């Protein structure tokens, strides 16, 4: 049985690309700053309902975060709990894909999306000097996830990410360049570091895969900055 659960960026992107016999669980809490217990409870209940509905999938994919094992806020603890539920429910057929910040054409609460929105509307942006982000194109999430399935990877956890991590200031400067403007910035000390070491993935994919090429993050920013700007301006004009 093939099934894509969820209608957000991940869910919509796998429609039309879902492989036979694979369940893609793409629905759940997306905001890493979430603290409301009802939001976590909804994902848990949905996951449990899918377990009852689907007994023997060829592969059951759960999307988690590369930061889940190392961070301890409510969101990341929740992701680790959901990972364990999946492992216990489908011990021979689970595939847990841990992701960094996913970039695509969507208005959501990620830092990337929020930065573009503020820049598009001409608002100042707050830059945490120590903040870095690892980005991945949603198209690469779909491509690499399906490659893992096609190669028979099961009962394992894979970090799917590039080898790069970029400072938020550098991200904004690249966005400014694409937009042809200089944004107003406020600088603040501190900021969280997001990085990823795709050791297993590098052994699976070709060394020259796009994810591992220098300038990957820059290419993702260039691909989506103007598209997201147009999306936000259109939405703002329709209010």
Secondary structure, DSSP 8 states (H G I E B T S, - for coil): --EEE--SHHHHHHTTT--TTEEEE--S---TT---HHHHHHHHHHHHHHHHH-S--SEEEEEEETTTTT--SHHHHHHHHHHHHHHHHTTTTEEEEEESEEE-S---SSHHHHHHHHHHTT--EEEETT-EE-EEEHHHHHHHHHHHHHTT--SEEEEE--S--EEHHHHHHHHHHHHTS---EEEES---B-----HHHHHHS-TT-GGGSTTHHHHHHHHHHHHHHHHHHHHHHT-
